[in-house]
Amino acid sequence: MESRKTCDSCGDSSCTAKNQQQNESKEAYADRRRLQARLCRIQHKIVVLSGKGGVGKSTVAVNLATALALNGLRVGLLDVDIHGPSVPTMLGLENESLQGTDGGLIPVERGNMKIMSIGFLLKNSDDAIIWRGPMKMGVIKQFLADVEWGDLDYLIVDAPPGTGDEPLSLCQLIQPLDGAVIVTTPQKVAAVDVRKSISFCRQVNVPVLGVVENMSGFVCPKCGEITQIFPVGAGSKIAVDMKVPFLGAIPMDPALAQSGDSGKVFIYHFSETPTGKIMQEIIDQITDTDKTNKLNS
Ligand code: ADP
């Protein structure tokens, strides 16, 4: 049975949605209350960020959400990566489309995981999303305020890449946000982006749960040995420099790429492989850091 907490019955006097702000229109206030009423029913909210696309942000988000759901938790996975919504493919949900009722949009359910993706708006996965800024923000807002998430233990958000307006409004809308996981690749050129992502989080008061260095070394599909084909370690160096946790390094693993393409979640199907174990250790650290942060806050 879901606890139907509403703003009217809520006793939290510190909640900013309790009162209409000066210069806030009635409609804007009603929107804000609706958003807050949804978010209040979600215990932990984690956003997965990256300085740019293609570094493995969605891979980390999908595997983190799935691992939590496999642990029996009620999980929501929200994919608002406007430029490349890959969650439907990674979960084998390409044929799903948006369904709605009077109460809001209905997320796709797989076991105890609820999934909503910008990709469900596209009739054809080859379609590009060509929206102007305000429209992108509107969709991000709608996906938070109008999706019937119900009561969740965790909401994992696959954010738009970069440090621009879209991740900014996302982080401002999801309040309070437990923290951000920042995904990067080992190259020095990516290092600049991680620094930007960390200072972005600091500016918007989002705790950094840690940095994941993805595609760090290569797993031989024949013998399983990890070879460092490029210099690695930029992610861990920055984490130390900027005093945020380093969560670990995931190697480039052909099985990980194949699992993403075929809709088979890696952490479920390949949990016993060396990469699967590395991934699980990273996920455990994210949830541990998150819990410690919550206790200390
Ligand atoms: P982003 O969300 O940052 O754009 P994705 O998670 O979509 O990146 O990853 C981009 C592509 O790289 C996907 O095809 C994914 O399966 C693949 N990929 C991600 N991480 C790895 C890895 N460690 N090894 C092999 N392929 C990977």
Residues whose N, C-alpha, C, O or C-beta is under 5 A from the ligand:
A	BS01	ADP	S50 K52 G53 G54 V55 G56 K57 S58 T59 S86 M215 I250 P251 M252 D253 P254 L256 A257 G260
